Amino acid sequence: MVKTSVYLDDAVKVELTRVAELTGLSEAELIRQGISLVLGQHEGGRSRITQTFENGSLVSSIDELMEGFGR
């Protein structure tokens, strides 16, 4: 992996922290998943997310979890 920095609006950071706590995923992992979703939209709609929760279920509710981001 390569380290990078991203500036977030205060409200986005608050929501990111909330979703991280809700899902048990790190903020960094949520950001990586969000980037993968965007990149997937530019690859014929295929998402490259392969991260799973500890119970093995695929991340399928990302839209619900990310609701309100960037607003």
PyRosetta script that sets phi, psi and omega in degrees:
from pyrosetta import init, pose_from_sequence

init()
pose = pose_from_sequence("MVKTSVYLDDAVKVELTRVAELTGLSEAELIRQGISLVLGQHEGGRSRITQTFENGSLVSSIDELMEGFGR")
pose.set_psi(1, 155.1)
pose.set_omega(1, 176.9)
pose.set_phi(2, -114.7)
pose.set_psi(2, 133.7)
pose.set_omega(2, 179.1)
pose.set_phi(3, -79.9)
pose.set_psi(3, 139.6)
pose.set_omega(3, 175.5)
pose.set_phi(4, -144.4)
pose.set_psi(4, 165.0)
pose.set_omega(4, 178.5)
pose.set_phi(5, -118.0)
pose.set_psi(5, 144.3)
pose.set_omega(5, 179.4)
pose.set_phi(6, -133.3)
pose.set_psi(6, 132.4)
pose.set_omega(6, 175.0)
pose.set_phi(7, -90.2)
pose.set_psi(7, 131.1)
pose.set_omega(7, -179.6)
pose.set_phi(8, -119.6)
pose.set_psi(8, 145.2)
pose.set_omega(8, 170.7)
pose.set_phi(9, -62.9)
pose.set_psi(9, 152.7)
pose.set_omega(9, -179.0)
pose.set_phi(10, -55.4)
pose.set_psi(10, -44.2)
pose.set_omega(10, -178.0)
pose.set_phi(11, -65.0)
pose.set_psi(11, -37.4)
pose.set_omega(11, 178.5)
pose.set_phi(12, -66.4)
pose.set_psi(12, -41.2)
pose.set_omega(12, 179.0)
pose.set_phi(13, -62.3)
pose.set_psi(13, -41.5)
pose.set_omega(13, 178.5)
pose.set_phi(14, -61.3)
pose.set_psi(14, -45.5)
pose.set_omega(14, 180.0)
pose.set_phi(15, -67.2)
pose.set_psi(15, -38.6)
pose.set_omega(15, 177.6)
pose.set_phi(16, -60.6)
pose.set_psi(16, -44.8)
pose.set_omega(16, 177.8)
pose.set_phi(17, -61.8)
pose.set_psi(17, -42.6)
pose.set_omega(17, -179.9)
pose.set_phi(18, -62.3)
pose.set_psi(18, -47.0)
pose.set_omega(18, -178.7)
pose.set_phi(19, -66.9)
pose.set_psi(19, -37.7)
pose.set_omega(19, 177.2)
pose.set_phi(20, -60.5)
pose.set_psi(20, -43.8)
pose.set_omega(20, 178.6)
pose.set_phi(21, -66.7)
pose.set_psi(21, -39.4)
pose.set_omega(21, -179.2)
pose.set_phi(22, -65.0)
pose.set_psi(22, -41.5)
pose.set_omega(22, -174.8)
pose.set_phi(23, -92.6)
pose.set_psi(23, -19.7)
pose.set_omega(23, -174.7)
pose.set_phi(24, 80.2)
pose.set_psi(24, 7.0)
pose.set_omega(24, 176.8)
pose.set_phi(25, -93.4)
pose.set_psi(25, 154.3)
pose.set_omega(25, 177.7)
pose.set_phi(26, -73.5)
pose.set_psi(26, 157.9)
pose.set_omega(26, 175.1)
pose.set_phi(27, -60.2)
pose.set_psi(27, -39.8)
pose.set_omega(27, 179.4)
pose.set_phi(28, -61.2)
pose.set_psi(28, -41.6)
pose.set_omega(28, 180.0)
pose.set_phi(29, -65.7)
pose.set_psi(29, -40.8)
pose.set_omega(29, 177.3)
pose.set_phi(30, -62.5)
pose.set_psi(30, -40.4)
pose.set_omega(30, 177.8)
pose.set_phi(31, -64.4)
pose.set_psi(31, -44.1)
pose.set_omega(31, 177.7)
pose.set_phi(32, -60.2)
pose.set_psi(32, -42.0)
pose.set_omega(32, 179.3)
pose.set_phi(33, -64.5)
pose.set_psi(33, -41.1)
pose.set_omega(33, 177.3)
pose.set_phi(34, -61.3)
pose.set_psi(34, -42.2)
pose.set_omega(34, 177.5)
pose.set_phi(35, -63.7)
pose.set_psi(35, -42.2)
pose.set_omega(35, 178.3)
pose.set_phi(36, -60.9)
pose.set_psi(36, -38.5)
pose.set_omega(36, 177.6)
pose.set_phi(37, -62.1)
pose.set_psi(37, -45.8)
pose.set_omega(37, 179.9)
pose.set_phi(38, -64.0)
pose.set_psi(38, -45.3)
pose.set_omega(38, 179.3)
pose.set_phi(39, -62.9)
pose.set_psi(39, -37.4)
pose.set_omega(39, 178.4)
pose.set_phi(40, -63.6)
pose.set_psi(40, -32.5)
pose.set_omega(40, 178.2)
pose.set_phi(41, -66.6)
pose.set_psi(41, -22.7)
pose.set_omega(41, -179.5)
pose.set_phi(42, -99.2)
pose.set_psi(42, 9.8)
pose.set_omega(42, 177.8)
pose.set_phi(43, -123.3)
pose.set_psi(43, 44.7)
pose.set_omega(43, -179.6)
pose.set_phi(44, 74.3)
pose.set_psi(44, 22.9)
pose.set_omega(44, 176.9)
pose.set_phi(45, 82.8)
pose.set_psi(45, 5.3)
pose.set_omega(45, 180.0)
pose.set_phi(46, -90.3)
pose.set_psi(46, 122.1)
pose.set_omega(46, 177.0)
pose.set_phi(47, -84.2)
pose.set_psi(47, 143.4)
pose.set_omega(47, 179.9)
pose.set_phi(48, -97.6)
pose.set_psi(48, 14.5)
pose.set_omega(48, -178.9)
pose.set_phi(49, -70.5)
pose.set_psi(49, 127.2)
pose.set_omega(49, 175.8)
pose.set_phi(50, -125.1)
pose.set_psi(50, -1.6)
pose.set_omega(50, -179.3)
pose.set_phi(51, -65.1)
pose.set_psi(51, 138.3)
pose.set_omega(51, 176.5)
pose.set_phi(52, -121.1)
pose.set_psi(52, 156.7)
pose.set_omega(52, 172.1)
pose.set_phi(53, -73.3)
pose.set_psi(53, 167.4)
pose.set_omega(53, -178.3)
pose.set_phi(54, -59.3)
pose.set_psi(54, -29.4)
pose.set_omega(54, -179.6)
pose.set_phi(55, -80.1)
pose.set_psi(55, -1.4)
pose.set_omega(55, 175.2)
pose.set_phi(56, 93.1)
pose.set_psi(56, -6.7)
pose.set_omega(56, -179.4)
pose.set_phi(57, -77.0)
pose.set_psi(57, 142.7)
pose.set_omega(57, 178.6)
pose.set_phi(58, -69.9)
pose.set_psi(58, 152.8)
pose.set_omega(58, 176.1)
pose.set_phi(59, -69.9)
pose.set_psi(59, 101.9)
pose.set_omega(59, -176.2)
pose.set_phi(60, -117.3)
pose.set_psi(60, -10.7)
pose.set_omega(60, -177.3)
pose.set_phi(61, -109.8)
pose.set_psi(61, 31.6)
pose.set_omega(61, -175.2)
pose.set_phi(62, -62.2)
pose.set_psi(62, -36.3)
pose.set_omega(62, 178.8)
pose.set_phi(63, -62.1)
pose.set_psi(63, -42.2)
pose.set_omega(63, 178.3)
pose.set_phi(64, -65.9)
pose.set_psi(64, -43.3)
pose.set_omega(64, -178.6)
pose.set_phi(65, -66.8)
pose.set_psi(65, -33.1)
pose.set_omega(65, -176.8)
pose.set_phi(66, -93.4)
pose.set_psi(66, 3.2)
pose.set_omega(66, -179.3)
pose.set_phi(67, -54.2)
pose.set_psi(67, 130.5)
pose.set_omega(67, 179.0)
pose.set_phi(68, 93.5)
pose.set_psi(68, -10.9)
pose.set_omega(68, 178.3)
pose.set_phi(69, -64.3)
pose.set_psi(69, 137.6)
pose.set_omega(69, 175.2)
pose.set_phi(70, 77.2)
pose.set_psi(70, 10.8)
pose.set_omega(70, -179.7)
pose.set_phi(71, -107.5)
pose.dump_pdb("model.pdb")
